Amino acid sequence: MFLIRFIFYFTLSFAILCIPIGNERQLFDKLYALVTPYAKDAVKTTKQKISSTKRYSKKLYSNSEPAQETNEDQVKSKMSSVSKKKIIKNNNIPPDDIYTEEEQERLRRVLSEE
C-alpha cells in the first residue's frame, strides 16, 4: 500500500512540476531559481557546523587522554604496597581447636551427608 501511494504522489508531483509557465520554462525551473540561494546557504551553514563539531570533538578527545611519556612506569620499593607474607608450613599438626565429643559427632554427620 505504501509503495502504491508513494508512486502515485511522486507521479502527481512530477506532473505538477512539469507544467509550462512561459518562455519554455517549467514550474520546477521557477521554484528551483527561488529556492537555490536558500539551499546553498543551508548547505554552507551545515558544512561549517560539521567542521566546527569535528574540531571540537577532536579537541575534547585529545584532552580526555593523559599525555603519555616515553618512560615506563616505575614503582619505588618504599612506596610499594606489596608486603612479604609469612609462609605457613603444614606439618600434619592437629588444629588448636578442641571439640567436645558432641561437636565431633555433629561434624561427622554433616560431613557424611555431603
Residue frames as qw, qx, qy, qz and C-alpha x, y, z in Angstrom:
[[0.000, 0.886, 0.464, 0.000, 0.00, 0.00, 0.00],
 [0.321, -0.781, 0.100, 0.526, 2.83, 2.37, 0.89],
 [0.412, -0.146, 0.590, 0.678, 4.59, 1.75, -2.40],
 [0.218, 0.606, 0.667, 0.376, 1.44, 2.43, -4.41],
 [0.127, -0.940, -0.266, 0.171, 0.81, 5.71, -2.55],
 [0.419, -0.593, 0.301, 0.618, 4.44, 6.74, -3.00],
 [0.374, 0.135, 0.657, 0.640, 4.36, 6.10, -6.75],
 [0.093, 0.789, 0.575, 0.193, 1.05, 7.97, -7.08],
 [0.221, -0.926, -0.104, 0.287, 2.25, 11.07, -5.18],
 [0.462, -0.398, 0.440, 0.659, 5.62, 11.05, -6.93],
 [0.327, 0.366, 0.671, 0.556, 3.94, 10.94, -10.35],
 [0.025, -0.891, -0.450, -0.055, 1.49, 13.68, -9.36],
 [0.349, -0.804, 0.087, 0.474, 4.29, 15.92, -8.06],
 [0.452, -0.152, 0.562, 0.676, 6.37, 15.32, -11.17],
 [0.238, 0.601, 0.641, 0.416, 3.40, 16.18, -13.42],
 [0.133, -0.943, -0.275, 0.131, 2.69, 19.39, -11.50],
 [0.412, -0.672, 0.263, 0.556, 6.33, 20.50, -11.61],
 [0.435, 0.047, 0.641, 0.631, 6.48, 19.89, -15.38],
 [0.253, 0.830, 0.493, -0.060, 3.64, 22.37, -16.13],
 [0.467, 0.275, 0.163, 0.825, 4.98, 25.02, -18.53],
 [0.128, -0.712, -0.363, 0.588, 4.72, 28.58, -17.22],
 [0.405, 0.907, 0.069, -0.092, 6.02, 30.52, -20.20],
 [0.191, 0.838, -0.505, -0.076, 9.12, 31.16, -22.25],
 [0.816, 0.206, -0.540, 0.001, 9.69, 27.38, -22.36],
 [0.039, 0.361, -0.730, 0.579, 10.20, 27.27, -18.60],
 [0.578, -0.374, -0.712, -0.138, 8.52, 24.83, -16.28],
 [0.543, -0.774, -0.060, -0.319, 7.24, 25.36, -12.77],
 [0.889, -0.294, -0.070, 0.345, 10.22, 23.35, -11.48],
 [0.557, 0.347, -0.015, 0.754, 12.69, 25.81, -13.03],
 [0.172, -0.738, -0.041, -0.652, 10.92, 28.77, -11.39],
 [0.770, -0.626, -0.037, -0.121, 10.86, 27.04, -7.99],
 [0.863, -0.026, -0.061, 0.501, 14.49, 25.97, -8.41],
 [0.332, 0.541, -0.040, 0.771, 15.55, 29.56, -9.10],
 [0.411, -0.741, -0.009, -0.530, 13.70, 30.75, -5.98],
 [0.870, -0.490, 0.012, -0.046, 14.98, 28.03, -3.61],
 [0.816, 0.325, -0.222, 0.423, 18.60, 27.74, -4.79],
 [0.132, 0.655, -0.372, 0.644, 20.08, 30.65, -2.73],
 [0.652, -0.526, 0.272, -0.474, 18.45, 29.38, 0.46],
 [0.999, -0.023, -0.036, 0.026, 19.56, 25.82, -0.23],
 [0.633, 0.486, -0.324, 0.508, 23.14, 26.94, -0.82],
 [0.186, -0.647, 0.380, -0.634, 23.12, 28.89, 2.45],
 [0.864, -0.353, 0.159, -0.321, 21.73, 25.88, 4.29],
 [0.946, 0.173, -0.153, 0.228, 24.40, 23.57, 2.84],
 [0.373, 0.607, -0.356, 0.605, 27.17, 26.09, 3.64],
 [0.449, -0.600, 0.330, -0.574, 25.96, 26.51, 7.23],
 [0.971, -0.183, 0.048, -0.147, 25.67, 22.75, 7.68],
 [0.809, 0.349, -0.266, 0.391, 29.23, 22.20, 6.42],
 [0.078, 0.642, -0.395, 0.653, 30.53, 24.88, 8.81],
 [0.700, -0.480, 0.247, -0.468, 28.69, 23.34, 11.75],
 [0.996, 0.011, -0.075, 0.046, 30.01, 19.87, 10.90],
 [0.623, 0.468, -0.341, 0.526, 33.60, 21.11, 10.60],
 [0.179, -0.620, 0.394, -0.654, 33.38, 23.02, 13.90],
 [0.878, -0.328, 0.134, -0.323, 31.86, 19.97, 15.56],
 [0.919, 0.211, -0.223, 0.246, 34.74, 17.84, 14.24],
 [0.316, 0.574, -0.405, 0.638, 37.31, 20.29, 15.58],
 [0.489, -0.547, 0.312, -0.603, 35.59, 20.47, 18.95],
 [0.976, -0.150, -0.009, -0.159, 35.29, 16.67, 19.14],
 [0.782, 0.338, -0.326, 0.410, 38.98, 16.19, 18.32],
 [0.039, 0.594, -0.403, 0.695, 39.94, 18.80, 20.90],
 [0.719, -0.431, 0.206, -0.504, 37.70, 17.20, 23.50],
 [0.993, 0.007, -0.113, 0.023, 39.04, 13.72, 22.75],
 [0.616, 0.451, -0.384, 0.519, 42.68, 14.79, 22.77],
 [0.166, -0.566, 0.414, -0.693, 42.18, 16.42, 26.18],
 [0.856, -0.330, 0.014, -0.396, 40.50, 13.34, 27.60],
 [0.944, 0.024, -0.211, 0.251, 43.62, 11.17, 27.45],
 [0.469, -0.818, 0.195, 0.269, 46.57, 11.91, 29.71],
 [0.408, 0.791, -0.451, -0.063, 49.82, 12.77, 28.00],
 [0.981, -0.142, 0.053, 0.118, 51.93, 9.63, 27.73],
 [0.128, -0.831, 0.518, 0.154, 55.61, 9.84, 28.40],
 [0.710, 0.434, -0.547, -0.088, 58.10, 7.62, 26.70],
 [0.028, 0.381, -0.830, 0.406, 59.46, 6.39, 30.05],
 [0.580, -0.289, -0.742, -0.173, 57.85, 3.36, 31.59],
 [0.566, -0.706, 0.017, -0.425, 56.18, 3.48, 34.99],
 [0.484, 0.255, -0.713, 0.438, 58.41, 2.68, 37.91],
 [0.674, -0.661, -0.234, -0.232, 57.50, 1.71, 41.44],
 [0.095, 0.617, -0.609, 0.489, 59.75, 2.69, 44.28],
 [0.532, -0.096, -0.827, 0.154, 60.20, -0.06, 46.83],
 [0.051, -0.109, -0.590, 0.798, 59.27, 2.16, 49.78],
 [0.451, 0.133, 0.011, -0.883, 56.03, 3.14, 48.12],
 [0.431, 0.021, -0.827, -0.361, 55.07, -0.38, 47.10],
 [0.686, -0.295, 0.185, -0.639, 52.03, -1.98, 48.65],
 [0.871, 0.082, -0.482, -0.050, 53.38, -5.48, 48.28],
 [0.385, -0.660, 0.556, -0.328, 54.45, -6.97, 51.58],
 [0.364, 0.254, -0.896, -0.002, 56.10, -10.26, 52.30],
 [0.795, -0.336, -0.043, -0.504, 53.78, -12.82, 53.75],
 [0.362, -0.441, 0.794, -0.207, 54.73, -15.41, 56.25],
 [0.626, 0.150, -0.679, -0.352, 54.68, -18.86, 54.72],
 [0.678, -0.318, 0.483, -0.454, 52.86, -21.37, 56.89],
 [0.347, 0.279, -0.880, -0.165, 54.05, -24.92, 56.60],
 [0.839, -0.227, 0.029, -0.494, 51.67, -27.72, 57.34],
 [0.159, 0.417, -0.883, 0.144, 53.44, -30.49, 59.25],
 [0.602, -0.270, -0.709, -0.249, 50.29, -32.52, 59.89],
 [0.094, -0.010, -0.650, 0.754, 49.84, -30.92, 63.25],
 [0.108, -0.626, -0.769, -0.066, 46.30, -31.13, 64.54],
 [0.025, -0.688, -0.137, -0.712, 44.50, -27.83, 64.87],
 [0.101, 0.166, -0.587, 0.786, 44.50, -25.98, 68.14],
 [0.589, -0.247, -0.077, -0.765, 40.70, -26.17, 68.30],
 [0.036, -0.030, 0.956, -0.290, 39.33, -28.57, 70.84],
 [0.565, -0.178, -0.395, -0.702, 35.95, -30.07, 70.11],
 [0.567, -0.187, 0.633, -0.493, 33.72, -31.85, 72.52],
 [0.284, 0.042, 0.948, 0.139, 32.53, -35.32, 71.74],
 [0.393, 0.651, 0.579, -0.294, 29.07, -34.00, 70.82],
 [0.247, 0.813, -0.189, -0.492, 30.53, -31.41, 68.40],
 [0.102, -0.390, 0.839, 0.367, 32.71, -34.03, 66.76],
 [0.366, 0.309, 0.877, -0.024, 29.66, -36.24, 66.22],
 [0.370, 0.791, 0.292, -0.389, 27.74, -33.36, 64.62],
 [0.104, 0.714, -0.497, -0.482, 30.68, -32.63, 62.32],
 [0.246, -0.115, 0.933, 0.235, 30.84, -36.26, 61.24],
 [0.407, 0.553, 0.706, -0.170, 27.11, -36.22, 60.43],
 [0.288, 0.842, -0.005, -0.457, 27.39, -33.00, 58.43],
 [0.009, 0.588, -0.692, -0.418, 30.38, -34.29, 56.50],
 [0.309, 0.056, 0.943, 0.113, 28.77, -37.66, 55.81],
 [0.448, 0.653, 0.501, -0.349, 25.60, -36.01, 54.39],
 [0.279, 0.752, -0.323, -0.502, 27.54, -34.37, 51.60]]
